[in-house]
Amino acid sequence: MRINLLAALALTIAVGACGAARESRLNPLNWFGGSQAQETTVVRGTGVVRPADPRPLVDQVIDMRVEQTPGGAIIRATGLPPTQGFWDAELVPFEGEGVDEGVLVFDFRLIPPPYRARVGTQPSREIVVATTLTNNELDGIARIVVRGARTERVSRR
């Protein structure tokens, strides 16, 4: 009887301690939660994006999420161009000078419309893009940045 009571008490204490792991940085489900907005300041410079990538940066990055998958993560960003009609959007890895160790920077690039476009409502202008990263690519990464022309979003581990 005494052993059963001690075992039940030990089990209750052990299960109660699991609640603290939910908020822990060691919990993989907490890695790269939501993102925070800030002005574009992380990296300035030309960088080596692609040899001839003429696409400009999106005006504003209004949302960015890092969603875990069994083999890595999906980075999903929502951009807001100034008018409707932008297309061919992509998150392009930035590989220029000035990037700190442990920081992964993506440029949100797209092509403007070839004609004069209407402004329209915000939901009609929003563009969502995504890219995937493997666990190997995420090793050593503490911060992911998606930048636009005026704003960027940052997600930290």
Secondary structure per residue as TSV (DSSP state, phi and psi in degrees):
chain	resnum	aa	ss	phi	psi
A	1	M	-	360.0	-45.3
A	2	R	H	-64.7	-37.3
A	3	I	H	-67.8	-41.3
A	4	N	H	-63.0	-40.6
A	5	L	H	-65.5	-42.9
A	6	L	H	-66.0	-38.6
A	7	A	H	-66.0	-41.8
A	8	A	H	-65.1	-40.5
A	9	L	H	-65.0	-43.2
A	10	A	H	-64.0	-39.8
A	11	L	H	-66.0	-40.4
A	12	T	H	-63.3	-42.7
A	13	I	H	-66.1	-41.8
A	14	A	H	-64.9	-42.5
A	15	V	H	-69.4	-36.1
A	16	G	H	-64.9	-30.1
A	17	A	H	-73.8	-16.7
A	18	C	H	-67.7	-23.0
A	19	G	H	-63.4	-31.4
A	20	A	H	-71.9	-27.7
A	21	A	H	-69.6	-22.8
A	22	R	T	-62.2	-34.9
A	23	E	T	-93.5	-2.8
A	24	S	-	-73.9	150.4
A	25	R	T	-73.6	-14.6
A	26	L	T	-77.4	-18.0
A	27	N	-	-74.6	116.8
A	28	P	G	-62.4	-22.8
A	29	L	G	-71.5	-15.6
A	30	N	G	-91.2	-9.2
A	31	W	T	-67.1	136.6
A	32	F	T	49.4	63.4
A	33	G	-	-68.4	-127.5
A	34	G	S	-75.6	-175.6
A	35	S	-	-120.5	164.8
A	36	Q	E	-122.5	140.2
A	37	A	E	-85.7	146.8
A	38	Q	E	-158.9	163.2
A	39	E	E	-68.2	154.1
A	40	T	S	-70.0	106.4
A	41	T	-	-139.6	-10.2
A	42	V	S	-62.8	-49.1
A	43	V	-	-137.9	130.1
A	44	R	-	-126.1	141.5
A	45	G	S	144.4	175.8
A	46	T	-	-78.1	-47.9
A	47	G	-	68.9	169.6
A	48	V	-	-111.2	89.4
A	49	V	S	-88.7	-66.7
A	50	R	-	-149.7	154.0
A	51	P	T	-54.7	-41.6
A	52	A	T	-139.0	59.0
A	53	D	-	-93.8	98.6
A	54	P	-	-81.4	-3.5
A	55	R	-	-69.4	131.3
A	56	P	-	-78.2	167.9
A	57	L	B	-74.0	149.0
A	58	V	-	-63.7	151.0
A	59	D	S	-61.4	-52.6
A	60	Q	E	-135.3	140.9
A	61	V	E	-100.6	111.9
A	62	I	E	-98.7	-14.0
A	63	D	E	-157.2	146.5
A	64	M	E	-151.7	132.6
A	65	R	E	-133.1	143.1
A	66	V	E	-112.8	111.5
A	67	E	E	-107.4	128.0
A	68	Q	E	-75.7	144.7
A	69	T	E	-127.1	167.4
A	70	P	T	-59.0	-29.6
A	71	G	T	-107.3	6.8
A	72	G	E	162.7	-124.0
A	73	A	E	-155.2	156.0
A	74	I	E	-112.5	126.1
A	75	I	E	-100.6	119.0
A	76	R	E	-120.3	127.4
A	77	A	E	-129.3	146.2
A	78	T	E	-114.9	125.7
A	79	G	E	-112.6	156.6
A	80	L	E	-127.0	98.9
A	81	P	-	-76.5	166.7
A	82	P	S	-70.5	-26.5
A	83	T	S	-137.7	175.0
A	84	Q	S	-77.4	165.7
A	85	G	-	98.2	-4.2
A	86	F	-	-70.6	149.2
A	87	W	E	-152.9	178.0
A	88	D	E	53.5	51.2
A	89	A	E	-82.5	148.8
A	90	E	E	-160.3	146.9
A	91	L	E	-89.9	113.9
A	92	V	E	-106.9	123.7
A	93	P	E	-61.6	133.5
A	94	F	-	-94.9	125.1
A	95	E	-	-125.7	43.7
A	96	G	-	-99.2	-175.6
A	97	E	T	-76.2	155.2
A	98	G	T	94.3	2.8
A	99	V	-	-91.4	125.7
A	100	D	-	-68.7	157.9
A	101	E	T	-65.2	135.9
A	102	G	T	84.9	7.5
A	103	V	E	-115.5	130.1
A	104	L	E	-111.6	119.7
A	105	V	E	-113.0	131.4
A	106	F	E	-119.5	138.7
A	107	D	E	-96.2	132.6
A	108	F	E	-91.2	99.7
A	109	R	E	-110.8	146.3
A	110	L	E	-154.8	169.0
A	111	I	E	-104.4	131.5
A	112	P	-	-72.8	160.2
A	113	P	-	-67.2	148.5
A	114	P	S	-79.7	3.7
A	115	Y	S	-135.9	169.1
A	116	R	-	-73.5	120.2
A	117	A	-	-108.5	157.6
A	118	R	-	-75.5	155.6
A	119	V	-	-74.9	-53.2
A	120	G	-	70.3	-175.6
A	121	T	-	-82.2	161.8
A	122	Q	H	-59.8	-46.6
A	123	P	H	-60.3	-28.6
A	124	S	H	-78.4	-13.6
A	125	R	H	-100.4	-15.7
A	126	E	-	-65.0	137.9
A	127	I	E	-126.2	130.4
A	128	V	E	-111.2	129.9
A	129	V	E	-129.2	160.2
A	130	A	E	-148.9	156.9
A	131	T	E	-146.6	159.7
A	132	T	E	-112.9	151.2
A	133	L	E	-131.2	142.7
A	134	T	E	-85.8	167.3
A	135	N	H	-61.0	-34.7
A	136	N	H	-65.0	-39.2
A	137	E	H	-69.9	-26.0
A	138	L	H	-84.3	-13.0
A	139	D	T	-59.2	127.9
A	140	G	T	82.2	0.3
A	141	I	-	-91.9	122.2
A	142	A	-	-106.7	-17.1
A	143	R	E	-147.9	137.5
A	144	I	E	-119.5	131.1
A	145	V	E	-122.3	130.4
A	146	V	E	-116.3	119.9
A	147	R	E	-116.2	147.2
A	148	G	-	-118.6	-168.0
A	149	A	S	-70.8	-41.3
A	150	R	S	-108.3	-30.1
A	151	T	E	-134.5	163.0
A	152	E	E	-141.8	160.0
A	153	R	E	-119.6	140.8
A	154	V	E	-124.9	133.7
A	155	S	E	-122.9	130.0
A	156	R	E	-112.5	154.3
A	157	R	-	-77.5	360.0
